[in-house]
Amino acid sequence: MTTKMPVLFIGHGSPMNIIMDNSYTRSLVELGKRLPRPKAILVVSAHWLTTGTSVTCMERPRTIHDFYGFPDELYAMRYPSPGAPAEARLVTENVKGVKVTCNSDWGLDHASWAVLRHLYPHADVPVFEMSLAYTFNEWHPKPLRYHYDLAAELADLRERGVLIIGSGNIVHNLAQIDFENIDADVFDWAKEFDDQVRSNLLSGNHEDLINYHYMGDTASLAVPTLDHYLPMIYAIALQEKNEPLTFFHEGFQYGSISMRCFKIG
């Protein structure tokens, strides 16, 4: 019997979390010990933006170091997990609402391996990624309803033992970030928006999360672009009626990055 897997949303934050020991990284390590063993992992990545929706279909995804100006130690790291091409191809066949294509060029960007390194440090679980569909460029994304409806079609993956992870950040404003201080005071607007999202997550109010721009003046500061917010939409779309949602980490880094993480199921 295959264990039905939960769904995770993980705020991944700075690449420095790859090598840091803090309350956030420890929460991932502890969660990895408690989770049922997945057959495979699908990561919906904030760092793979495409014109349509794609999934990685290779046997051995490469480790992508999609960040700049960080310590050499990070660039020397690899996350050599196997891919999950059979699961990926099933997604391309089973999703009917939109066209999902196979990709053999991408790999695992740090939205995936930065968190998986703590959850599954032995890199022994097959992993594939799903991209975020943007229209022509990252400044004109598809409607959030496109992503929510697409994600709902992934529900059968949970029954097949696939752990689905949305990896982004609920509040992600790099223009306001205090790069010098990971424990910088949190901006009032950032906390206000994060608190509103928390309340809507607990009440199951998906409509307000989809229409986040109606949540007040803080929304445009908290979500200046959709790339890091969208993975959360994929996670909540997979929440079944009355299915519990629990937070396994809450807090901020650098003043303007919410590290809120939750588990559904």
HELIX and SHEET records of a PDB file:
HELIX    1   1 PRO A   15  ILE A   18  5                                   4    
HELIX    2   2 SER A   23  ARG A   34  1                                  12    
HELIX    3   3 ASP A   72  TYR A   75  1                                   4    
HELIX    4   4 PRO A   85  ASN A   94  1                                  10    
HELIX    5   5 HIS A  110  LEU A  119  1                                  10    
HELIX    6   6 LEU A  144  ALA A  152  1                                   9    
HELIX    7   7 ALA A  155  GLU A  159  1                                   5    
HELIX    8   8 LEU A  174  GLN A  176  5                                   3    
HELIX    9   9 ASP A  188  SER A  203  1                                  16    
HELIX   10  10 HIS A  206  ILE A  210  1                                   5    
HELIX   11  11 TYR A  212  TYR A  214  5                                   3    
HELIX   12  12 THR A  218  ALA A  222  1                                   5    
HELIX   13  13 LEU A  230  ALA A  237  1                                   8    
SHEET    1   A 6 VAL A 127  ALA A 133  0                                        
SHEET    2   A 6 ALA A  40  THR A  50  1                                        
SHEET    3   A 6 VAL A 162  GLY A 168  1                                        
SHEET    4   A 6 VAL A   7  GLY A  11  1                                        
SHEET    5   A 6 CYS A 261  ILE A 264 -1                                        
SHEET    6   A 6 LEU A 245  HIS A 249 -1                                        
SHEET    1   B 2 THR A  53  THR A  56  0                                        
SHEET    2   B 2 VAL A 100  ASN A 103  1                                        
SHEET    1   C 2 PHE A 252  GLN A 253  0                                        
SHEET    2   C 2 ILE A 257  SER A 258 -1                                        
END                                                                             
